[in-house]
Amino acid sequence: MEREMRIRNYSERTIRCYICSVGQVSRHFSLPPGRISTTQFKTYLHHLIVKEHCSVSRINQNISAWKILQQDVLGRQYQSIEIKRPRREKKLPELLSEDEAISLCNSSRNLKHKTLLNLAYATGLHRSELLSIRPRNIDRKRRVIRITGKGNKQREVPLPASVLQLLEVYFRAYPINNSA
């Protein structure tokens, strides 16, 4: 299964999660993954939903791992064992007011925390994207950050002048960590 996912260029995290998911259902029934029936797998999903109160994301992750195992590793027709995916409830996020957000961004005395909060608020970057920023990713003239996101997709994000200044202070204070 791991080999198949590597051939298809899945991310390391996805590979780990899918292998873990298949391992958990295998341990649940004390059977090798190839001997678990679709009915048993549905029973396991029911267990995750009812007993463990798992999120829709985790259920969908298990279904995706199961599909790869059945279709790509074991060579079975997936249409005959298709499992409907639950839909995630769509809720609007609770937003901070502008004053609350600015207060939060300026609340930390720690330069690293203050920089991360300001950068996150100003750009809307994901946590992993924030943590991977290096000086070479910043185009100071154009005031943009080049980001490589999920699936190695690249994009440029506008960077306010005030956050650019804060980043420059941070990179001067921590020169060893920004060389990569």
C-alpha positions as a Python dict, from the first residue, in 0.01 Angstrom:
ca = {
    (1, 'M'): (0, 0, 0),
    (2, 'E'): (282, 238, 90),
    (3, 'R'): (456, 166, -242),
    (4, 'E'): (138, 241, -438),
    (5, 'M'): (90, 573, -260),
    (6, 'R'): (455, 672, -316),
    (7, 'I'): (420, 594, -688),
    (8, 'R'): (116, 823, -694),
    (9, 'N'): (315, 1097, -517),
    (10, 'Y'): (103, 1112, -202),
    (11, 'S'): (245, 1332, 74),
    (12, 'E'): (434, 1168, 362),
    (13, 'R'): (161, 1271, 603),
    (14, 'T'): (-114, 1116, 388),
    (15, 'I'): (85, 792, 359),
    (16, 'R'): (131, 773, 737),
    (17, 'C'): (-237, 852, 802),
    (18, 'Y'): (-371, 598, 553),
    (19, 'I'): (-142, 320, 674),
    (20, 'C'): (-242, 400, 1031),
    (21, 'S'): (-613, 390, 935),
    (22, 'V'): (-580, 49, 769),
    (23, 'G'): (-378, -78, 1066),
    (24, 'Q'): (-646, 34, 1311),
    (25, 'V'): (-929, -145, 1131),
    (26, 'S'): (-706, -452, 1101),
    (27, 'R'): (-636, -451, 1476),
    (28, 'H'): (-1004, -387, 1550),
    (29, 'F'): (-1099, -717, 1386),
    (30, 'S'): (-767, -899, 1449),
    (31, 'L'): (-752, -978, 1078),
    (32, 'P'): (-512, -887, 800),
    (33, 'P'): (-649, -597, 593),
    (34, 'G'): (-715, -814, 285),
    (35, 'R'): (-946, -1043, 483),
    (36, 'I'): (-1174, -768, 614),
    (37, 'S'): (-1507, -759, 435),
    (38, 'T'): (-1691, -446, 328),
    (39, 'T'): (-1960, -526, 584),
    (40, 'Q'): (-1697, -543, 857),
    (41, 'F'): (-1545, -217, 738),
    (42, 'K'): (-1887, -49, 752),
    (43, 'T'): (-1930, -187, 1105),
    (44, 'Y'): (-1594, -33, 1195),
    (45, 'L'): (-1702, 304, 1051),
    (46, 'H'): (-2022, 281, 1256),
    (47, 'H'): (-1807, 214, 1564),
    (48, 'L'): (-1593, 522, 1490),
    (49, 'I'): (-1901, 741, 1447),
    (50, 'V'): (-2114, 615, 1738),
    (51, 'K'): (-1861, 501, 2001),
    (52, 'E'): (-1560, 722, 1932),
    (53, 'H'): (-1750, 1026, 1797),
    (54, 'C'): (-1494, 1072, 1519),
    (55, 'S'): (-1508, 1371, 1288),
    (56, 'V'): (-1635, 1361, 932),
    (57, 'S'): (-1275, 1420, 819),
    (58, 'R'): (-1151, 1110, 1000),
    (59, 'I'): (-1433, 898, 859),
    (60, 'N'): (-1354, 1021, 508),
    (61, 'Q'): (-986, 954, 565),
    (62, 'N'): (-1067, 594, 660),
    (63, 'I'): (-1283, 554, 351),
    (64, 'S'): (-1005, 690, 128),
    (65, 'A'): (-751, 453, 282),
    (66, 'W'): (-994, 162, 239),
    (67, 'K'): (-1051, 255, -125),
    (68, 'I'): (-676, 256, -202),
    (69, 'L'): (-634, -78, -29),
    (70, 'Q'): (-926, -240, -209),
    (71, 'Q'): (-884, -92, -555),
    (72, 'D'): (-513, -23, -600),
    (73, 'V'): (-350, -281, -375),
    (74, 'L'): (-591, -576, -380),
    (75, 'G'): (-721, -508, -735),
    (76, 'R'): (-1089, -524, -645),
    (77, 'Q'): (-1356, -324, -822),
    (78, 'Y'): (-1440, -35, -592),
    (79, 'Q'): (-1784, 36, -742),
    (80, 'S'): (-1914, -290, -600),
    (81, 'I'): (-1809, -194, -248),
    (82, 'E'): (-1862, 181, -264),
    (83, 'I'): (-1930, 349, 66),
    (84, 'K'): (-2106, 684, 77),
    (85, 'R'): (-1901, 960, 233),
    (86, 'P'): (-2056, 1171, 506),
    (87, 'R'): (-2078, 1543, 436),
    (88, 'R'): (-1910, 1795, 659),
    (89, 'E'): (-2145, 2040, 823),
    (90, 'K'): (-2083, 2387, 685),
    (91, 'K'): (-2070, 2644, 961),
    (92, 'L'): (-1958, 3001, 933),
    (93, 'P'): (-1649, 3066, 1144),
    (94, 'E'): (-1666, 3302, 1438),
    (95, 'L'): (-1459, 3603, 1345),
    (96, 'L'): (-1275, 3845, 1565),
    (97, 'S'): (-1353, 4210, 1522),
    (98, 'E'): (-1073, 4417, 1370),
    (99, 'D'): (-993, 4565, 1712),
    (100, 'E'): (-984, 4218, 1873),
    (101, 'A'): (-756, 4085, 1599),
    (102, 'I'): (-516, 4380, 1627),
    (103, 'S'): (-516, 4347, 2005),
    (104, 'L'): (-434, 3976, 1976),
    (105, 'C'): (-156, 4038, 1722),
    (106, 'N'): (5, 4298, 1945),
    (107, 'S'): (-48, 4117, 2276),
    (108, 'S'): (268, 3908, 2272),
    (109, 'R'): (604, 4040, 2390),
    (110, 'N'): (776, 3743, 2229),
    (111, 'L'): (906, 3851, 1886),
    (112, 'K'): (849, 3510, 1727),
    (113, 'H'): (489, 3486, 1849),
    (114, 'K'): (411, 3845, 1755),
    (115, 'T'): (555, 3791, 1406),
    (116, 'L'): (358, 3469, 1352),
    (117, 'L'): (32, 3621, 1475),
    (118, 'N'): (69, 3930, 1255),
    (119, 'L'): (173, 3724, 954),
    (120, 'A'): (-116, 3480, 998),
    (121, 'Y'): (-371, 3758, 1037),
    (122, 'A'): (-239, 3968, 747),
    (123, 'T'): (-200, 3682, 497),
    (124, 'G'): (-437, 3402, 600),
    (125, 'L'): (-161, 3144, 555),
    (126, 'H'): (-193, 2794, 696),
    (127, 'R'): (21, 2697, 995),
    (128, 'S'): (255, 2477, 791),
    (129, 'E'): (297, 2755, 536),
    (130, 'L'): (380, 3008, 808),
    (131, 'L'): (642, 2781, 959),
    (132, 'S'): (815, 2717, 627),
    (133, 'I'): (875, 3082, 533),
    (134, 'R'): (1240, 3174, 474),
    (135, 'P'): (1392, 3510, 374),
    (136, 'R'): (1443, 3382, 19),
    (137, 'N'): (1063, 3340, -13),
    (138, 'I'): (1003, 3712, 37),
    (139, 'D'): (1008, 3952, -257),
    (140, 'R'): (1064, 4279, -75),
    (141, 'K'): (1024, 4501, -382),
    (142, 'R'): (687, 4358, -479),
    (143, 'R'): (591, 4292, -112),
    (144, 'V'): (478, 3932, -167),
    (145, 'I'): (566, 3596, -14),
    (146, 'R'): (611, 3294, -241),
    (147, 'I'): (436, 3002, -74),
    (148, 'T'): (447, 2632, -153),
    (149, 'G'): (125, 2487, -19),
    (150, 'K'): (-46, 2150, -14),
    (151, 'G'): (38, 1934, -314),
    (152, 'N'): (346, 2148, -387),
    (153, 'K'): (121, 2417, -538),
    (154, 'Q'): (292, 2754, -547),
    (155, 'R'): (134, 3095, -511),
    (156, 'E'): (222, 3449, -411),
    (157, 'V'): (54, 3622, -119),
    (158, 'P'): (54, 4004, -69),
    (159, 'L'): (249, 4122, 233),
    (160, 'P'): (161, 4450, 410),
    (161, 'A'): (457, 4686, 470),
    (162, 'S'): (414, 4669, 849),
    (163, 'V'): (438, 4288, 848),
    (164, 'L'): (736, 4300, 612),
    (165, 'Q'): (915, 4525, 863),
    (166, 'L'): (830, 4289, 1147),
    (167, 'L'): (962, 3992, 945),
    (168, 'E'): (1288, 4176, 876),
    (169, 'V'): (1332, 4244, 1250),
    (170, 'Y'): (1261, 3878, 1322),
    (171, 'F'): (1508, 3749, 1062),
    (172, 'R'): (1778, 3984, 1197),
    (173, 'A'): (1713, 3857, 1553),
    (174, 'Y'): (1722, 3489, 1448),
    (175, 'P'): (1976, 3466, 1162),
    (176, 'I'): (2075, 3100, 1214),
    (177, 'N'): (1722, 2961, 1163),
    (178, 'N'): (1654, 3142, 837),
    (179, 'S'): (1937, 3021, 616),
    (180, 'A'): (1759, 2715, 476),
}
